[in-house]
């Protein structure tokens, strides 16, 4: 099995430490914490970037089985995280410096909300300039590794110390990865936060585990509850096959890491795994902000005590100024999406090997990001914000759902979710039986009299509704996009949830850690249920 299938997804740790660090600074632990926070600011400088107000932050997670000084993880760490063993390390299989987690977070001016875009690691891109091997094209996650290894080659045999060489190598990787992301998305990266593989494990351990809401995927008979490559096994961690359905699980550190590493049994494979990353971020941020974690000095010391070994920020990041933006990082104000792809190619000859890649439409992506980061202003009248009348009851609208994705039975699952919201079930079929061309994102169309409900439905997919004269009166058509891998969480959470908070849900059925409890809605504080 390739090392790319043995990758940790540590974005939850990255954002957690970011939030923890700046909150600590403004909460009275300045003397003890500022030094630890600043010890992580060893990345490149991004001059001219704002420290308050609207900004873009790139979150990067490396797959390497080393720390930032190039030292291989210990045998115990490798075994506990299912990320290798002594034999594989001796053979040089310590993972590349690929940024297998990439999330571009935009914080809106005023710090009231933020949106994050997961960037699929297999996206095929043209690099801003050729690599040291003359490579001009590759996967977006490989940019860091190319520049990192070029730097190490250039400093080999120099008078620099080991730590100096690896610091410079990481900075070279950061600069090239950021430049690549900027070229693809069309936006400037103001700051970055980066973590390595072991970081997520440390976070989960410091928190005493991670709580998640898991539901079986009907597309493969619930096979997403297991993954042999990562060691993920939901049943061993308390998931009850009877009665099944969405259930909360409290995962110890090793299983929390396995949960975010699993890929092969999920809808959309790597694209599906981004949903788990996002769910963990939601939980960590909720935990930090709602359960008094910042008043627990022991937890904070565990989080930040050795943070410099697995966490890096740009040297121009100012935690004091950034604290004013903390309101953006709450369950209700932080939303996630995944950048669209336009196709996939398996075993494509690329830089000397056969690789699976995502094809992307760069102009489309840039417009996609621009629309999300700079939404059009709301029209106002002299009387104030322009408003439309209330939408007719959902029962007056019939919704047809067509599957433009490669996920089996997804149209049926979406139709069922819409029916649960009160809409009448219409046609459920593959995209080929209707007239519109599928796009990367979901499209929503409507016939006469259904515009208001179509707008409500489209909003749940992050789309806008379009009139279609060929649709019958009172009909809405949902054409699932090619990059859609699961039912949007917004469809399964129509309003305030009645589900218990994560801390009260875990183990509620039997009173022991690791237990589960069946739920009928997403977590109360915006923590989504995922496959």
Secondary structure as GFF3:
##gff-version 3
##sequence-region A 1 531
A	DSSP	three_ten_helix	3	5	.	.	.	ID=ss1
A	DSSP	alpha_helix	11	25	.	.	.	ID=ss2
A	DSSP	alpha_helix	30	38	.	.	.	ID=ss3
A	DSSP	beta_strand	55	62	.	.	.	ID=ss4
A	DSSP	alpha_helix	75	80	.	.	.	ID=ss5
A	DSSP	alpha_helix	86	90	.	.	.	ID=ss6
A	DSSP	beta_strand	99	107	.	.	.	ID=ss7
A	DSSP	beta_strand	114	118	.	.	.	ID=ss8
A	DSSP	beta_strand	124	126	.	.	.	ID=ss9
A	DSSP	beta_strand	137	139	.	.	.	ID=ss10
A	DSSP	three_ten_helix	140	142	.	.	.	ID=ss11
A	DSSP	alpha_helix	143	155	.	.	.	ID=ss12
A	DSSP	alpha_helix	162	185	.	.	.	ID=ss13
A	DSSP	beta_strand	191	195	.	.	.	ID=ss14
A	DSSP	alpha_helix	197	206	.	.	.	ID=ss15
A	DSSP	beta_strand	210	214	.	.	.	ID=ss16
A	DSSP	three_ten_helix	218	220	.	.	.	ID=ss17
A	DSSP	three_ten_helix	223	225	.	.	.	ID=ss18
A	DSSP	beta_strand	226	227	.	.	.	ID=ss19
A	DSSP	beta_strand	232	233	.	.	.	ID=ss20
A	DSSP	beta_strand	247	251	.	.	.	ID=ss21
A	DSSP	alpha_helix	253	261	.	.	.	ID=ss22
A	DSSP	alpha_helix	270	290	.	.	.	ID=ss23
A	DSSP	three_ten_helix	293	295	.	.	.	ID=ss24
A	DSSP	alpha_helix	297	304	.	.	.	ID=ss25
A	DSSP	three_ten_helix	307	309	.	.	.	ID=ss26
A	DSSP	beta_strand	311	313	.	.	.	ID=ss27
A	DSSP	alpha_helix	319	322	.	.	.	ID=ss28
A	DSSP	three_ten_helix	323	328	.	.	.	ID=ss29
A	DSSP	beta_strand	334	338	.	.	.	ID=ss30
A	DSSP	beta_strand	343	350	.	.	.	ID=ss31
A	DSSP	beta_strand	353	359	.	.	.	ID=ss32
A	DSSP	alpha_helix	362	373	.	.	.	ID=ss33
A	DSSP	beta_strand	380	381	.	.	.	ID=ss34
A	DSSP	beta_strand	384	385	.	.	.	ID=ss35
A	DSSP	three_ten_helix	394	396	.	.	.	ID=ss36
A	DSSP	beta_strand	398	403	.	.	.	ID=ss37
A	DSSP	alpha_helix	410	420	.	.	.	ID=ss38
A	DSSP	beta_strand	424	430	.	.	.	ID=ss39
A	DSSP	three_ten_helix	431	433	.	.	.	ID=ss40
A	DSSP	beta_strand	443	446	.	.	.	ID=ss41
A	DSSP	alpha_helix	451	460	.	.	.	ID=ss42
A	DSSP	beta_strand	465	467	.	.	.	ID=ss43
A	DSSP	beta_strand	475	479	.	.	.	ID=ss44
A	DSSP	three_ten_helix	489	491	.	.	.	ID=ss45
A	DSSP	alpha_helix	502	505	.	.	.	ID=ss46
A	DSSP	beta_strand	516	518	.	.	.	ID=ss47
A	DSSP	beta_strand	529	530	.	.	.	ID=ss48
###
